[in-house]
């Protein structure tokens, strides 16, 4: 697990991992009591600063493990009892797959989402670290498995308490869109007005209509709106990247 300033949420996550042989937490320099709470739960605490990026920090955590079968969670996630039971059964098998995907049960402003972009939200979180590693583009990292690896799906869910409140949602969008735009620009991607015109309405329709987010009521409408806003801000910031680069080189 990686974390930063998670004193209000990390205890429940750590308790849900009590079945693990070891729990490793890599902190990015929290000063809100997070590190003390981690120590109280008996987890192995490491501090890695400055923060190198989401996928880099998660890979660093995986490399500190004593075992090759690793299970990765975020501080705002919990391993449900049903998932614990499935993982325990897997540990006793001789014919394990190289990696396992599982759905996340996403909570949003007090209710579990049943539809929309984030359902079923499958994530590959249990894997043999000799066959997989953290990759993708920050901040939306994911586990990448080696060619030929066998990946299976589990039915039990990870519980995900995504945002503390709406203000937290907005702060996350501001932070993540900056990181995304910078990462895309570093890859040579350039923004366009076409991105701004097409992508936000497309993701709104996908979330609310195609993925049936409308059946989540006002939460579904809000999530669709914020997803469109996220895309607009991300590609607007990407559009500004070349201009900032030219100004910075003067």
N, C-alpha and C positions, 0 to 999 in steps of 0.2 A: 504494500500500500504506500502511496505517496500522499502527502498532506501539507497544508499550510493554513494556520489559523482556524482549526476545526475543533476547538475545545467543546463546543456545544453539541457536536454530532458524533465524535469519533468513538466514544465509549460503547454505544450500541453496535457499531461496526466491529469493534474488537471483541465484544462478547459473542457476536455471531460466528467468530472465527476460533472459538475456544477448542474446536475439534482438531485443529491443525497441529502438526508436530512442532512448528515454529511459526511465529508471526514477526515479519520484518516491516518496520515503518520507516520510510525515508522522509524526513521533514525538511522544509525549505527555509527554516529559520523562524518558526512561530514564536511569538512572545505573549500569547494569550492564555497560556496554561496547557496547550496541546501536548507539549513534550512531557510534562509532569503526569498527565493522564495516561499517556502511552506507557510510561514507566510503571505506573500503578497496576496496569493490566499485565505486566510481565513480558511485554513485547520487546523485541530487540530494536532499539532506537538508533538511527543513524541520521546525521545532519549533512546535507549536501547543498552547499551554497557557493556561488550564486546559482539560482535555478537555471538549469541548462535547457529547459524545454520539457514538455510533457512526455513525449516518447523517450527522450534521453533519460529523464529521471526514472521513469518506469523500468526501462531496461537496466539501469543501474541497480534498482531494487532487486530485480530478478537475478542479477549476477551475484548478489550477496547471499542467496539462498543456499542452504546446506543440502537440499534435495532437488532432484531434476523435475519432479512433478510439482508445478507451481500453480497457485490460484490467486488471481489478482482482483482486488476490489478497490474502489475509491472510498473515501471517508464518508460520503453521503449514501453509501450502499450498505445493504445487509444481506448476509447469506441466510435464506429462510430455512426452517427446520426440514422441509421437504427436500431442499437442495443438499443440505448436510447429509441426509440419509442416502441420496443418490451418489454423492461423492464417496461416502464411506463404502458403499457397495462396489464402486469402481476400483477403489484401492485394493480390494481383495481379489480382483480379477487378474488373470495372467494375459488376457487378450485385449488389453486396453488400447483405445485409439490414441493417436498422437495429440489430439486436441479435442475440446468439447465446447460447443456453443450452448448458451442458455438465454432465454428471454428475460428482459427486465420488466418489472411491474413498476411503472412510473407514477409517482404521486405528483399532483400539481395543485397547489393552493387548496389543500385539504381533501382532495379526492383522487382515487386511482383512475387513470385514464383507460378507457376501453377501446378507443378508436384513434384515428389520426396518424400523424407522421411517426410517432414513437411507439407504435404497437405493431408487432410484438417486440421490436427493438432487440433482436438477438445479438449477443456479444460473445466473442471467443475469449474466455477468461481462465479456463483450466487447460493447461498444456504442458507438454514435455519441453523444457527450455532448450534441450539439445536439438529440437526440431522447429522451434518457433522463437520469435523475438518481436519486440515492439517496433512498429514502423508507422507508415502513413505520414500525413501532414499535420503538424501541430496547428491548433490544439485538439483536432479530431483524430487522435492516434488510434491504432488498432493493432492487434497481433497478426503478424504475417508468418505463415507456416512454410516450411521448405517444400519444394516440389516433391510430389509423391506422398505427402503426409496424409494420414487418414483422420478426418474430422467427423465427429458425430454430434448429434443434437440431444440435449437433455430437455425434459419437460418442466422440471421445477424451476422456479424463478429467483432472480436477484431482485430484492426490493430496493427501489431507487427513490430517495427523497431529494428530488432535483434542486429545488430552490427554497430558501427559507421563506421568502415572500416575493411580491412583484418587484420591489426595488432591487432585490438580489438578482432577479432575472435580468433586469435592465443592466445592472453592473456587469454581469457575466457576458451579455451580448457585447457591451462596449469593449471588454477585455479580449474576448475571443475573436471578434471581427478584426481588431488590430493585429493580433497574432496571425490570423488567417491571411489577411492582405499582405503582410510582410513576407510570410512563407511563400505565397503564390508569386509575389514579385521576385523573390530570390530564385525561384524555379524558372524565371523568364516569362511568366505569364503577365499579360497586360490587360487592363480593364477596357471596356468599351461602353458607349451609351446603349448599345443593344443589350448588354448584360443588365443594365438598370431597367430597361423597358420590358424585358421578357422574363427574367428569372424571378423577381419578386411576385408578380401575379401568378406565375406558373406554380410556385411552391404554395401559394395561398390556396389555389384551386385543388392541388394535390392533397393538401392536408385536410381541408374542409369538406371536399366533395368526393374525390377518388378514394381517399382513405377514411371517409365517413366520419371525420371529426365533428361534423354538425351534431352527431348524436351524443357528444359530450357537452352539449349545451353551450353556455357562455364561455366555459373553459376551452372548449374546442375552437370557438370563434377567436378567442384571445390568443391561443397558441398558433393558429393559422396566421393571424395578423402579425404576431411577433416573429414568426418564421419568415414572413415576407419582409418585414423590417430588417431582420438580420441579414438577409441576402442583399437588400438594398444598401445597407451600411457597408457590408463587406466589399461589394463591388465598387461602391463610391470611393472607399479608401484605396482599393486597388487602382482605380483610375487616377488617384492622386500620387501614387508611388513614383512614377517617372518624373513628375514635376518636382517632387521633394528631392529626388536623386540629383536632378540637374542643379537645383538651388544649393544642395549640400556640396556639390563639386566646385562651386564658384569660389 
